[in-house]
Amino acid sequence: MQAYTPIEPVEILTARLGIPGEKIIKLDANENPYGPSPLVRQALSKLDVVHIYPDPESRFLRDALSKAHGVPAENLIAGSGADELIDLLLRVVLEPGDRVVNSVPTFGMYDFDTMLNYGSCINIPRNPDYSLDCNAIQKAVSDQKIKVIFACSPNNPDGRLMTTTEVEFLLSLPTLIVLDEAYIEFTQTNKDLGVGNTLIRRVAEKENLVVLRTFSKWAGLAGLRIGFGAFPNWLLESLWKAKQPYNVNVAANAAAIASLHDREYLADNVGRLQEERGRLFEKLSRLPGIKPFPSQSNFILCKVEKSSAKQIKLDLVSKGIFIRHYDNSLLSNFIRISVGFPQDTDELIRQLEGLL
Ligand SMILES: Cc1ncc(COP(=O)(O)O)c(C=O)c1O
């Protein structure tokens, strides 16, 4: 299998390029430039139990999550990022050779963790607007035994939210659906942090639904590694058995709880990013040879029509601006830009105008 290519952190970029950290514009990993709530900083500065192992069941956090999301705490498991929970789930459900459906292009960890857990991914290309190819998924489910179907909504890298028709289609299948809602908080403009769109409460009624969430994006905690999942009852016993006992460290636990106490502050930042997404989209649309796709997330995918996406990425790196580029059969000559501060948009557009 191929190694996963992670994104480099600011301190490594700074050392490599000789550009001071504060000058780097990091728009390559869909992080939240506003960072965490001030309550998180307070909670971390007061941590006095770092010499003691954390609660293996993250009970305070799961209770707070249960209140925030209206899902019983028993159905929630916290993880060291949503990433850990993707791996944990596949470890538990996959037998060697089991098949997993993946609607590509999408987040790379579904394929990666499937391979790591001896599964085999059936990669079904999305339609040109990045909607799911429901007929192909239906056919795969009818023709072969499929253990898991991954669905990411809004999808990374295009930012499209699944429609109700797609959701109901998936939930009607006799297969476990793992719905990754890492970016759901960015989907509406009325600062409801995705409450109007999440399917998390349906886990209680649907035996075949798992919903994954993270604090990395909306709450600005990517560096602390904290996410959670809502799982149906029948999966819980095996997941708890297989989980590493101390998977969520004390700092991540405290930071996540503090974030839940400061949802209004964080929703304001999400609102700023939603507004900035609109402004970035407008400006990108006006650039020659760049076709941005509408996004409900904190990033925008663009087709590069005349120049080389890779060269654009490299030229931007030399200016201290980091974006993602793709050049594969599904995304040939594309870039993905995370939404940053307004001044990041201005500088990025200024540089792109010089390059195109
Ligand atoms: C779709 C998707 N799911 C999950 C993750 C990872 O989340 P976490 O930081 O909680 O591991 C990412 C990170 O970029 C992502 O894009």
The ligand as an SDF file (V2000), in Angstrom:
LIG
                    3D

 16 16  0  0  0  0  0  0  0  0999 V2000
  -13.4650   14.4130    5.8150 C   0  0  0  0  0  0  0  0  0  0  0  0
  -12.5190   14.3690    6.9680 C   0  0  0  0  0  0  0  0  0  0  0  0
  -12.7540   13.5410    7.9700 N   0  0  0  0  0  0  0  0  0  0  0  0
  -11.9270   13.4760    9.0310 C   0  0  0  0  0  0  0  0  0  0  0  0
  -10.8100   14.2730    9.1030 C   0  0  0  0  0  0  0  0  0  0  0  0
   -9.8780   14.1410   10.2420 C   0  0  0  0  0  0  0  0  0  0  0  0
  -10.4500   14.5920   11.4070 O   0  0  0  0  0  0  0  0  0  0  0  0
   -9.6180   14.5550   12.7540 P   0  0  0  0  0  0  0  0  0  0  0  0
   -8.7100   15.7280   12.7610 O   0  0  0  0  0  0  0  0  0  0  0  0
  -10.6780   14.6300   13.8040 O   0  0  0  0  0  0  0  0  0  0  0  0
   -8.8810   13.2480   12.7840 O   0  0  0  0  0  0  0  0  0  0  0  0
  -10.5310   15.1740    8.0770 C   0  0  0  0  0  0  0  0  0  0  0  0
   -9.3410   16.0340    8.1520 C   0  0  0  0  0  0  0  0  0  0  0  0
   -8.9740   16.7840    7.3060 O   0  0  0  0  0  0  0  0  0  0  0  0
  -11.3980   15.2240    6.9720 C   0  0  0  0  0  0  0  0  0  0  0  0
  -11.1680   16.0400    5.9280 O   0  0  0  0  0  0  0  0  0  0  0  0
  1  2  1  0
  2  3  1  0
  2 15  2  0
  3  4  2  0
  4  5  1  0
  5  6  1  0
  5 12  2  0
  6  7  1  0
  7  8  1  0
  8  9  2  0
  8 10  1  0
  8 11  1  0
 12 13  1  0
 12 15  1  0
 13 14  2  0
 15 16  1  0
M  END
$$$$
